[in-house]
Amino acid sequence: MKIDRDKQQQALERAKEILQESERRRAAVRLEKNFRDVAGGSVSALENDEIVVNFANFMYAIHEGGEDDQVNAALDTLGHGICHENRKMRERAIMVISIFIGLNLDNKETVFNRKLAGILADWLSKEEEFIAGFDTITRQMRQMMQEMFDLGQWREAEALMIVIHQISSGFTQKNNAIKKILQNVQNRLSGKSVTDLLLASYLNPHSGNRETAETLLTHLGSNTLTHIIDRLVEEEDREKRFLLIELVPKSRKVFDIIKELLNDEQPWYVIRNCMILLSGNNDEDLYELIEPYAGHSDMRVQQQVVNSIWKIGGRSLKKRLLKVLNIINDELKPAFIARLGHMHGDKEIGAALTDMLIRRGEFPKFVREDIVLGLAEQLAFFPSPETLAEMKILIEQRRKINDENDPILHAAEISLKIMENEAISRKLADKTTQAGSQEEEMLFLDMSEDGLVMAANETDEEDILHDEKDDAFLEIMAETQNKSSASVHALPEDKDHLSIWSDFYDAFSSDEFSAFYAALKKQEYNAGELLAAKGDEARKLFLIDSGNVILTTEKNEVNIHLRHLRSGNMIGSSFFAGSPWPFFMTAQDKVACHVLDKEGLEQLENQPEIRKKLKDYCKFHDIISLLLDMLKKPRPHENQVRIVNTNSSLGFIKTSEKDNNTGQCLGGINGGMCIEIPAESKSKNKSRYEICDTLVETFLCDKDGKYEKVFGVVSGWQQTEGGKLKLLIKFYRPCQANQYLCDTLTLL
């Protein structure tokens, strides 16, 4: 009997297995049918609990079977389900998508990331309730997005990141539970590794993902903002610094971060960059963070403080400017005075400038003339008895020690005429309107007692208008108007020496900058004056601040044409090698520059770091003489250069497409190259002379086969006997490769 019972039990278990297997098969059939229904667009299949539990696994199995199109179709339907008006339907769809994302993460599958990111972005923008599964799916969403960032699937994640930011920032209104969870997602995503990855692409001008990286960086939240500011304040490259500033929003959070940074001792460039950020919000309350650095030991920081105060503006601007005027380095005062000149007629500004003129003997000799010249020009627009009296004293002093060509004497005389004419005009206006006050009349009487202004109250208006000096009066007015217009704009904010050469100076520490700047000499040259002559052996390095300088290899030579030097150009003609000057440098108009001569270089003899940085900069930027050497001693490369001309004014140049002609590279260095190109052999083609200053784009190939796009400008040219042109091209930024072949040259 026992044996029979055992057989019976075995038979029952076998029957159960058969039934279970049969049920599994029927369930699989039902599951497949429902999957096909969902893939066909039916959401109602999700109403079956059994289907929902196993659907994601079945869908992943379909993917492994190679039917991704069916999986994508099913995901589209699930996307509709997750946004369904019925809450229960949304929760079922969330469960399926959540399980499917988990399977993808476990198996490191990324093919569906874009589709899933789009579905989740659409759902989050529409969901109003904290439904079942919300916290689970958002946690998986964060893991998926982290993976997408690491893999460079930035465009695929962009829309979802924007939606998360809009909700977490409150721009899109959601309940607090949803907002809090998405804020956590945003903060967890905005780690330093992700920020650094995105910044590397954003700051790379050749990156194909630059715009996407910018979008993600501006939507990743407060942690990323902190990382961006940390990077910005340490950034020494000017272009990158301005790119980073564009990522920083104008918010109190930013200034709290900066305030915390400034609590610690920082290098000069960190402080300078903090000042730039603080001034970007035009918030007067931020002045208290900026003002303490007006007396910083590094003049570059002082310069930025001044710029920041001007930018912030506000009702207390004048008070702040007057305070800073007495704090900043004397070398910054000429430019500062020129900017104060824009505040015409302000009595307090006029009094402060007049006081400086009275105390002119206290300023150091090396900067005194510049300060006095600025005061003599600008005080014309701040007339007062004290100003007139001191201007007269200045004129008498300068006449005793200088001739009529003295620029300070000339400026003071012009300013005196302006103030005299202003007094006459005001008196005439008072008499015409009969509205002049007794106080104003006394002012003019006081002036006339000094012999500086005619006693207008004793002269009939008709007499004044027809005075024998009418012609002289009109000439003075015309001259002074021209003079005032020129002087007011002589030193705009972004044209002072420190601003022009900020990229160069950024490489120096505070001590190095102070030492180098002290070794420079400020020089001015009038039109036609030689800065250097061919064959000179004097070692001089010119940093041109304003004006134009003509370069010629021989007097009256027309064979080699060189680009004029302008503000921001450095030239020293093998300054460190001590080679003779290979060309003449002549001022085309008034030229201002700072010069490092042999004596100045000797002052830096115990500053090897300065000399090294200077030498490296010259290697890349002071290259005209090196390019000229390539004309004399060409080293042709074997490769032919493809020539593309998009400049209609240079039609005489033969191109590779039109004329089947190619050019040849005669030599190249980091800072530029010499290239020979085919051209029509017309000797009287005026447009040839326009080729200087032409922008070019070139593709360079290094020895490892890597290509680099470099922009430059034609800095000179020479015509050969065969009609070809040899172009001297200076790169805007040095190329990375020490040795390269030129593949393509495009004239823009």
CORPE-V557090 format. One record per residue. N is the residue number from 0. PSI is psi as a letter, one per 20 degrees, with the letter a starting at -180 (NA if undefined). Layout:
BEGIN
N:PSI
N:PSI
END
This chain:
BEGIN
0:h
1:h
2:g
3:g
4:h
5:g
6:h
7:g
8:g
9:h
10:h
11:g
12:h
13:h
14:g
15:g
16:g
17:g
18:g
19:g
20:g
21:h
22:h
23:g
24:g
25:h
26:g
27:h
28:g
29:g
30:g
31:g
32:g
33:h
34:g
35:h
36:g
37:g
38:h
39:i
40:j
41:p
42:h
43:h
44:h
45:i
46:i
47:o
48:g
49:g
50:g
51:g
52:h
53:i
54:g
55:g
56:g
57:g
58:g
59:h
60:h
61:g
62:g
63:h
64:i
65:j
66:l
67:h
68:h
69:h
70:g
71:h
72:g
73:h
74:h
75:g
76:h
77:h
78:h
79:h
80:h
81:i
82:j
83:q
84:h
85:p
86:g
87:h
88:h
89:g
90:h
91:g
92:h
93:g
94:g
95:g
96:h
97:g
98:h
99:g
100:g
101:g
102:h
103:g
104:g
105:h
106:j
107:k
108:p
109:i
110:h
111:j
112:g
113:g
114:g
115:h
116:g
117:g
118:g
119:h
120:g
121:g
122:g
123:h
124:h
125:h
126:p
127:i
128:q
129:n
130:r
131:p
132:i
133:g
134:h
135:g
136:h
137:h
138:g
139:h
140:g
141:g
142:g
143:g
144:h
145:g
146:g
147:g
148:g
149:h
150:i
151:j
152:l
153:g
154:h
155:h
156:i
157:g
158:g
159:h
160:h
161:g
162:g
163:g
164:g
165:h
166:g
167:h
168:i
169:i
170:g
171:o
172:p
173:r
174:r
175:h
176:g
177:g
178:g
179:g
180:g
181:h
182:g
183:g
184:g
185:g
186:h
187:h
188:h
189:l
190:r
191:h
192:g
193:g
194:g
195:h
196:g
197:h
198:h
199:h
200:g
201:h
202:i
203:o
204:i
205:j
206:p
207:i
208:k
209:g
210:h
211:g
212:g
213:g
214:g
215:g
216:h
217:i
218:j
219:i
220:a
221:h
222:g
223:h
224:g
225:g
226:h
227:g
228:g
229:g
230:g
231:g
232:i
233:i
234:p
235:i
236:p
237:g
238:g
239:h
240:g
241:h
242:g
243:h
244:h
245:h
246:i
247:o
248:r
249:n
250:q
251:h
252:g
253:g
254:h
255:g
256:g
257:g
258:g
259:g
260:g
261:i
262:h
263:q
264:p
265:q
266:r
267:g
268:h
269:g
270:g
271:g
272:h
273:h
274:h
275:g
276:g
277:h
278:i
279:i
280:i
281:k
282:o
283:h
284:i
285:i
286:h
287:h
288:h
289:g
290:h
291:i
292:j
293:h
294:k
295:q
296:h
297:p
298:h
299:h
300:g
301:g
302:g
303:h
304:g
305:g
306:h
307:g
308:g
309:g
310:h
311:h
312:c
313:r
314:h
315:j
316:g
317:g
318:g
319:h
320:g
321:h
322:g
323:h
324:h
325:i
326:h
327:r
328:q
329:h
330:i
331:i
332:h
333:g
334:h
335:g
336:g
337:h
338:h
339:h
340:i
341:i
342:l
343:p
344:i
345:p
346:h
347:g
348:g
349:g
350:g
351:g
352:h
353:g
354:h
355:h
356:h
357:h
358:k
359:h
360:i
361:i
362:q
363:q
364:h
365:i
366:i
367:g
368:g
369:g
370:g
371:h
372:g
373:g
374:g
375:h
376:g
377:h
378:i
379:h
380:j
381:m
382:p
383:r
384:g
385:g
386:g
387:g
388:g
389:h
390:h
391:g
392:g
393:g
394:g
395:g
396:g
397:h
398:h
399:h
400:i
401:r
402:a
403:i
404:i
405:o
406:h
407:g
408:g
409:g
410:g
411:g
412:g
413:g
414:h
415:g
416:g
417:g
418:h
419:g
420:h
421:g
422:g
423:g
424:g
425:h
426:h
427:g
428:h
429:g
430:h
431:g
432:i
433:k
434:j
435:p
436:r
437:h
438:g
439:h
440:h
441:h
442:g
443:h
444:h
445:h
446:g
447:h
448:h
449:i
450:j
451:h
452:q
453:q
454:n
455:h
456:i
457:i
458:p
459:q
460:g
461:h
462:g
463:g
464:h
465:k
466:q
467:i
468:j
469:g
470:g
471:h
472:g
473:h
474:g
475:g
476:g
477:g
478:g
479:h
480:g
481:g
482:g
483:h
484:g
485:g
486:h
487:h
488:j
489:h
490:m
491:r
492:g
493:j
494:j
495:r
496:g
497:h
498:g
499:h
500:k
501:h
502:g
503:g
504:h
505:h
506:i
507:q
508:r
509:g
510:g
511:g
512:g
513:g
514:g
515:g
516:h
517:h
518:i
519:q
520:p
521:p
522:q
523:q
524:p
525:r
526:p
527:i
528:q
529:p
530:h
531:q
532:q
533:p
534:i
535:q
536:j
537:p
538:o
539:p
540:o
541:p
542:o
543:p
544:h
545:r
546:r
547:p
548:p
549:p
550:p
551:q
552:h
553:q
554:p
555:j
556:p
557:i
558:g
559:p
560:p
561:q
562:q
563:q
564:q
565:a
566:p
567:i
568:q
569:p
570:p
571:i
572:m
573:l
574:g
575:h
576:h
577:k
578:q
579:q
580:p
581:j
582:r
583:p
584:o
585:p
586:p
587:h
588:a
589:p
590:p
591:p
592:r
593:p
594:p
595:o
596:a
597:g
598:g
599:h
600:h
601:h
602:h
603:j
604:h
605:k
606:m
607:h
608:h
609:g
610:h
611:g
612:h
613:g
614:g
615:g
616:g
617:h
618:h
619:h
620:h
621:m
622:j
623:g
624:h
625:h
626:h
627:h
628:h
629:h
630:h
631:h
632:m
633:q
634:m
635:p
636:q
637:h
638:q
639:q
640:p
641:p
642:p
643:p
644:o
645:j
646:o
647:h
648:i
649:l
650:i
651:i
652:p
653:p
654:r
655:h
656:g
657:g
658:j
659:k
660:q
661:r
662:a
663:p
664:p
665:i
666:q
667:q
668:r
669:h
670:i
671:a
672:r
673:p
674:p
675:p
676:q
677:q
678:q
679:q
680:l
681:p
682:h
683:m
684:o
685:h
686:i
687:h
688:i
689:i
690:h
691:q
692:j
693:p
694:q
695:q
696:p
697:q
698:p
699:q
700:p
701:a
702:i
703:j
704:j
705:p
706:q
707:p
708:p
709:p
710:q
711:a
712:q
713:o
714:i
715:r
716:q
717:p
718:p
719:r
720:h
721:j
722:i
723:r
724:p
725:o
726:p
727:o
728:p
729:p
730:q
731:h
732:p
733:q
734:q
735:h
736:p
737:h
738:p
739:r
740:q
741:p
742:g
743:q
744:p
745:p
746:p
747:NA
END
